[in-house]
Each structure stands twice: as C-alpha cells, then as structure tokens.
C-alpha cells in the first residue's frame, strides 16, 4: 500500500492552509502519474489542526459546522475526491452540544465519502516550559466518548489524535477492536516532542503490533506564538522507523505491507498472553 503523511506549518489562515494542502496533493498526484501508479490505492494522513491552527474559542466556533454541515469537512472531502486518495483529514473543529467544539478526525475514501470519524478523547491541559506556558484545550474543546476502528482496503484503521499517544489503554482498545494501522494527526510542542515523541510512537507500535502513521505540525506558527516539534513518522509493528521527516514541510512516504505485521503477531501473540482484563471503553 502507498502511505503518505503531510507535515504542515499551519496557521490561523484557513484559506492559506487549504491552498498549501492542495498544492502538496497536486504534486503528489503528478508524482504518481510519473510512476504510472495514479490509480493505485493511496492513503494520505494530514496533521492535527491542518486547516485552523491556534485559533481561540471564538474562531474555532466560527468555523465549526455540525456533523451535517461543515465547510471545512466539505473542503477536505472534495480534495480526497479530486485527487482520488483515501484521507485521514487531520482534525477540524465540529460543534459540540455544550457550545464547545470536538477536535474531529474524518476518514474519507477516494470518492470523498465519509467512512468514519473520531473525536479526540484526551485533552491537553498541561503546563509546559515554553513560550506558551499553559495549554488548556478543555476551555475550547469537548472530549469524545468512543474509539473508532474502520474497515478500509488498506486494513482496519484505528484513529487517535496527538495527546492520545500518552494513553496506552486507548491503543490497546483499538488493537482489541481489530486495528492493524493506527493514525495519529498531531501537533506536539517542541519541548514535549523532543523529549517523548519518538519513544512513545515506537512504544505504541511495539505494544499493539500495529503500523503507526503520525503526521505532525512543524516549526513556528502564527508569528512565533507557537512552536511544534515535527518529525512525522511511519513506524512498523516491530518499532522500526520506516520513514520520517524531522524538519520542514512536505511528504513522508513509504510502501507498507501487512504481511510483516501478521507474521509478527503470529510469532509473538501478545494479545493472547495478556492476563489483564479488556478495557471497558467500547
């Protein structure tokens, strides 16, 4: 299977962010045409906050459509259809019942149809030794209440988002629900990313025996008010790094085969050996 992760440097300018993503998809399409692989199934993963990075509550609410009417969702769905790719469309704000928004990741097929979605479960309310100091996602965002594992031509894909990476129980729940691939649109801070990003991604891949697709934001955002780590990575089920981009924007690509994954699970059946109860979250 063809896998492409897009590393972005998104801002509060939705139009500029959308233009950048489309320019990258256009380049990807030309590359596929040159390789005569234009119609080979292709999975694209965008990072967290791909169309709106750093907007405060009022801006998030202004762009947050509901489940049935979301301009941001429609724009990303149209790109998936235009470039004929399956797309894990990063995250966009979607209105929640209490006036906050969900941080939602949609999975579209190559016709732009919605295969499923996931709302970020774990909200980033932490103090960090960087220029921002305090992060309080719960002031703007509402946590989700379910896991999401979706059948696709690529295999069963589990959806997670950024801070979820620190919660191994979520990844185990997705593995128990059948996940073979787990996507992780992210915007890790530079401080936490430098310390923990790579080791956590490799740990989650090893524990679940899944392929992890972590598409990240990178660099200075919104006139330097935020800085993210980058290092978008494709990690194999043995914890091996198949591809990565540490800095800069652009694509991270790999050809992935589930044969190795099934071989690893057969030889080391850790799910059968685990003697703890299954997690209650379904």
N, C-alpha and C positions, 0 to 999 in steps of 0.2 A: 504494500500500500504506500501511496505517496503522502507524506506528512509535511506540512509547512506551518511554522509558528511565526507570527509577525511581532517583532519588537518595535514598540512605538515610543514617541515622546509627546504624548497627547497634552492638550491644554484645555482651557475653558471655551475655546472657539470650536463649536460643533462643526461648522462648515469646513474649516481648515482640517480638522481631524478626519472628516469623511473624505475629503479630497485626497489626503495622504493615503488612506487605506485603499481607495480606488486606484490610485497611481501604482501602488505596490501590487495589487491584484492584476492590473493590466500588464505589468512587467512579468508577473508570474505566468500569465496566460501566454505571452509571447515566448517565454522560455519553454513552456510545454509544447507550443506549436513547433518550435525549432527542433525539439527532441521527438516529435511525432507522437506525443503522449497526451494530446489535448483532451481526449475522451477517456483517459484512464481515471478511475475514481480517485479523488483528491480530497484530503481532509485539511482544512485550514483552521487555525486557532488564533484568535485575537486576544490582546491583554485586557485586564480589568480597566474599567473607565475609558474604554477605547474612544468613545465619542464625546465624553464630558469628564475631564479630569480636574478635580479640585473645586468644583462649583459648590457653593454653600447651599443651605437648605432651600432658599427661595429659587435659586437657579435649577436645582435638582427637581423641585416641584414643577417649575415652569416647563421642563422638558419631559416630565414623567407622564406618559399616557397610561391608560389602563391596559388590561390584558387584551382587549379587543380593538383598541385604537391608540397605537403608539407610533408616532412619526419616526422615532429612532429605530424601532424594530422594523418598520417597513423599509427604511433606507438600507439596513443591513441585509434584510431578506432579499431585497432587489439586487444587491451586489452578489449574493450567493447564486441567484438565478442567472444573472448576466454572465458571470464567469464560470458557471457550471461546477461549483465546488460545494462540498459539504462544509459547513462552517459552524464552529463554536464561537459565537459572536461576542466574545469578551463579556463585558457587563454593561447594562444600561439601567437607568432608574425606571421603575414601574410603580405606580401609585399603590400604596397600601391603605387599608381601611381607616387607619387612625391618623391620616394626614402626613405620615412619613412615607418613605419610598422603600421598596425592595431593591437590593442590588441583584439583578437577574441576569443569568446567562442563558441564552437561547441556543438550541442546536437546530440548524436548518439543513435540509437536503439540497441537492444540486438543482432543484427547481424552485427553491426559495420557500418551500413548505416547512412548517414547524414540526419537528419530530419530538420535541420536549423542551423543558426548561428547568432551571434550578435557581432558588433564591438563597443567597449567602446565609449560612446558618450562624457563623461565629463572627461577631462584630468587633472591630479593632478599637478598643477603649484602653489605651495604654499611654504611658509616659516614656518618651524616647529622648536620648541625649543628642538631638539635632536641632536645626533651626526652627522647626515647628513645635517641638517640646511635647505638646499634648495632642493626642488623636482621640476623638470621641465620635465614632461612627454612629453610635446609638442615638445621638441627637438628631440625626437626619434619616438614618436607615432603620428599617424594621427587620428583625431576623426571620429567616424562613423556618419551615416546620417539617420538611421532609427531605429525604435523599432522592437522587434521580440517577437511574441507570437505564440507558436507552439502547435498544437494538438498532444496529446500523450495518451496512455492508462491510464495514471495517471490523466489526466485532461489537461487543457490548461496551458502551462508553459510559463511565461514571463522571458526573460533573461536580467540581469543587471550585472554590474561589479563594485565592490569596491566604488570608489568616487561617482558613480551614486547615492549611498544611500542618499546623501545630497540633492538630487533634487526631491522633492515630485511630481512635474509635470510629470516626466518620469513614476513614479509608477502609477499615476492616468491614464496616457495614456495607460499603459498596462492593467489596470483594465477595462478601457473602451473598449479595444480591446478583452476583454474576459478572461483575465488571472485569474486563480484560485490559481496557485502556482507561486512564483517568486524566481528564483535562483540568488545568489549573490556571485560568487567567489571573494575573497578579499585578500588583504594584507595591512590591516590598520597599520599605525605606532603605536608604543606603546603609544605615547603621545596622539594622537587623538583617538585611540581605548579606552584607559582608560577613557577619558572624554565623548565620544559620541557614541561609537559603540552600546551598548545595547539599549540605549534610542532611537536611530534612527531606529534600527531594529524593535523595538516594535511599534514605531510611524507609520512606513510604513505599518506594518501588520494591525494595527488598522484602519488606513485611507483607505486602499484598501480592507480590509476584505479578505486578501489573506494569504496563508501559505508562510512564508519566509524561504528559505533554504540558510544559509550563511556559506559557507565553507571558512576557513581562513588559512593564514600562521601564524606561531607562532615562537617566540624566536629569537636567534641570527643567522644571516645569513652571509656567506662569511667572516669568521674570524672577526665577530663582526662589520662589516661595516654598517649593517642594523639591526634593531630590530623591530619585528612586535608583535601585541597585542595578537592574538589568539582568544579564546572564540568563536569557531564555534558554531552556534546556529540554532535550528529549532524552529521557532516561529509560534504559531497558529493565526488564524484570529481574536481572541479576545485579542491578545497581550500577550497571555500566553506562557511561555517558555516550550516547550515540551521536549527538550533535549539540553545539551550544554557540551562542553569541554573547560575549561578555559585555561589550560596549557598542554603542552606535545603534542606529535603527536599521531595520531590514529583516530579511527572512532567515530562519533556521530550518534546515530541511534534512530529511532522512527517508530512506526506504525501510519500511518496517514489515517484518514477517512474524505472524503469531506462532509459527512452528516452534521457535525457541522458547516462547512463553509456556506452551503446553508441555514441552519437554522438561522444563524446569519444575513445573507443578507436578508432573508425573514422578520425577526422581526425588523431589522433596515435598511431599504433600502436607505442608504446614497447617492448612486449614483442617485436615483430618486429625492432626496431632494436638491441636489447640484444645485444652481442657477447661477453658473458661466459657461461661455462658455466652450465647449470642447477644449482641447489643439489642436493646429494646426498640431503638429507633427504626421504623419501617417506612 
